[in-house]
Amino acid sequence: MFVATRDVHGPIDFVLIEFPLEKTGSGATVAALMDLIQRKVVWVYDLIIIKKDADGSTGSVELTEDSTEGLDGFASLASVRSGLLGDEEIAEAASAMEPNTAAALIVYENLWAIPFISAAREAGGDVIASARIPAEDVMAALDMLESDSTV
């Protein structure tokens, strides 16, 4: 078993999950995120809810117990703010959204990777590049491979 040192972090990612305004969030979404946090798979640095109205105007939603109608529990993470996300990042995220939606912008660290990265560093290695391959691209490539093998 490897013990991570304080200067080792896992990859830090963000995800922007968009929901129609009439179905903003779901209890299952928050429950799944809380499960990942409790099992120490991820650590959430920031969680911001962004709303985009029909006219294209956007704004952050203040997460309080009183404002969670339709947000299904995201208020339990209202205090999750590191300062990594500023107005520029929120505006960029909002520009990717469709009108009449709300989205959870989440910055998280992949804690599962820390023992692996720590072991690599102890062996003299260092992470020099990293990239995210969209799941849709992987699924499309696997589907193509599967269809080619059945021909």
N, C-alpha and C positions, 0 to 999 in steps of 0.2 A: 504494500500500500504506500502510495506517495503522499507526502504532506506538502501542500503548496506553501510557498513563501509569500510574504506580504506584497512583494513587488510583481507577482504573477497574477495576471487577469486572463479570463477567458475572452473570446471574441465578443465584441459589443455590437449589437445589431439594433435596428429599429424595424417596426412593422406598423403599417397604417391599415387598419381594418375598418372598412366602410359598411354602414348599415343604412337601410331606408329609414327616414325619420319616423314613419309609423311603426317600425319594429326595432328601434335603436337598441342595440346590444341584446343580450340574452343572459339569463341566469347561468346557462351552460357555459357561455364564453368566460364569464368572470370565474365560475367554479373551476374551469380548466386552468386558467391562469393562476389562481390561488393554489391549486394542486401542484403546479410546476414550482411555484415559490416555496411552498411548504416542503417539497421533496428536495429542495436545493438544486434543482435543475437549472433554474434561471434566477437572476436577481434583477428586479425592476428598478431602474434609475429614475425614469420619468413616465408618467401616464397623463396625457392631456386629451380631453374630449373636444373635438372641433365640430361645429355645426355649420352647414352651408344651406342657406335658404333658397327658395325658388328663384329669387332675383339675383343670386350669386353672391350675396353678402355673407361674410363668414365671421365667426368669432369663437372664442373658447367658451366652453360651458363650465361654470363654477360647480364643482362637485360637492354637493351637500346632501344630507339625508332628505331634505325637502325638495331637491331638484332632480331626484333620481327617477322620476316617472319616465318609463321607457328606457332608462339607462341600466336597469336591472343589476344593481349592486356595485357599479363602478365607484360609487361614493366610498366604499371601503378602502379604496386606494387613493383617496383625495390628497393625502399628505405625501404621496410619492413624487417628489420633485428634487432633482439634483442641481438644476440650473444648466444642464447640458443643452436644453431646448430653449431657444429664444424666439423672438418675434419673426425673424427671418425663416427659421425652420418651420414654424407653425404656418406661415404664409405659403411656403413651398408645399407643405402637405395639403393645405386647403386648396391650392391650385390643381391638385391631382384629383380632387373630389368632384362628384357629380352634384348638381343642385338637388335639394330636398333630401340630403343625407346628413348623417353624423358619423364621425370616425374616431376611433381610439388610436392615438399616436403613442406608441410604447417604445421606449428605449430600454433594452435589457442586456444583461451580461450572461453568457453561456457558461454557467458555473461547472457544468459537467466536463469542460475542456481543461480546467485548471490543473488537475493531476497529470494529464498528458503533456501539457505545455511545460509544467515544472520538471517533469522527467526529461523532456527533450533539452531543456536548458541545462540541467545537471549533467547531461551527456555532451554538452558543448554546442547544442543546436539552438537555433533561433527561428522564429516565424518571420519569414521575409516577404510573404505574400499571402493573401487570403481573398476569396471572392465567394459570393453567394450565387448559386445557380437556381433560378426560379423553379419551383416544383412543377409548374406546368410544362417547362422545357424538358425536364427529366421524364415526366410521364409520357409526353409526346414521343421522345426518343425511344423509351422502352416499348411503347405501343408499336412503333415502326419496326423495331427489332423483332417483336413477337409476330407481327404480320409477315415479315420477311421470312421467318423461320417456318411458317405454316404453308408457304407457297411451294 
